[in-house]
Amino acid sequence: MLKLISWIIFLVVVLIISALSIANRHDVVFSLDPLPFIFDLPLYILLLAAGFIGLLLGSISTWLRGGATRRENRRQRREIAELKGQNLTLSRDLDASKVKGPISGESKDSPRQLEHHTAL
């Protein structure tokens, strides 16, 4: 459903851009005043170029502002990987201790075993 809505919005934007291009075909003078560049361009090209430049600058600005968030995400991913590794190591140690059974010389209800069970 979301893909259909995206296509509908895309088609509406294309229609608007097409209508803008057809309605604004006449040439306008574009100059960068202190510089000696003067161009005669169709108005729709200037409007589309201005929109594209605005989109580009907005994207760059958003990307730069998201730097702290991306840095925090990378830190958290490293921390999660480290904790998963610790968890895996502890799980293996626990499985190994279950296979070995109680330490020789200790009874099943030894203080060491009771401490372990109360800590959980």
N, C-alpha and C positions, 0 to 999 in steps of 0.2 A: 504494500500500500504506500509506503514511504517513497519507494522508487517511482511509482506513478505520480505522486505529488511533485517529486523533483523534476520529472519530465514535463509536467504541465507548467511549472514555474519557468523552466528553461524555455519552453516554446513561447510563453508570454513575453519573456525578456527578448527573445529573438524577434518577435513581431514588433515590439516597441523600438528596438534598434533599427529594424528595417524601415519602419515608418519615419523615424527620425532621419535616417539617411536619405530617404526619398524627399522629404519635406524641406531639407536643408542642404540642397545641392549647390546653392550659389556660393561663389568665392568670397572670402573675407581676407583682409590683410592681417597677417600675423607678424609682429615684430618684437624683438627683444630690444627695448629702447636704447640702452647704453651701447649695445652691440650692433654692428652693422648688418645684422641678418634680417631680411624682410622676405616673407613668403606670402604668396597668394594660394590659399588652400580652401577646399570646401569646408563649410562650417561643421558638418558632421564628423569630419576627421579630427578637427580640434576638440570637439566634445568627447569623442571616443578616446582620444589620446589623454585628455584630462581625467576621464574616468579610470582609464588604465593606470595612469600615474598615481591617482588617489588610492586605487586598490593596492598597488605595489607598496606605497608608503605605509598604508594601514597594516598590511601584512608584516612588513619589516618591524613596525612599531610593536605589534602584538607579539611577534617572535622575541623581540628584545625584552619586553616586559615579562615574558614567561620564563626567563632564564633562571630566576630563583626557584621557581616551582620545579623546573626540570632538574636542577641541581639537587633539590630535596628528594625528588623521586629516585634519582640515581643512588643517593645515600641510603634511602630506605630499601631499595632493591638489594644493595650490597649487604645491609644488615639482615634482611630476610634470608638471603643465601647463606650467610654465616650461621644464623640460628637454625636453619634447616640442616646444615651440616652437623651442628652440635646435637640436634635432636636425633639425627640418624646415628651418630656415635653413641649417644646415651641409650637408644633403643637396642643397638647391637650389644652393648655392655649388659643391659638388662636381660636380653635373650640368652646371652652367654652365661649369666649368673643363674638363670632358671634351669639351664641344662646341667650345670655343675652340681646344683643342689646346695644344701647348707654346707658351711665350712666344716671340715672334719674336726671332731672333738667338741662341737657345739650341739646342744640339743635343739629340737625344733622351736622350743619356747625360750631360747636364750635371749638375754637382754638386747643383744645386737639386732636380732631379728625383730623384736618387739619395737625397738626404736625405728627401724626401717618402715614398719607397717604404720606406725602412728604419724610418721612424717608425711605419708601420702595423704 
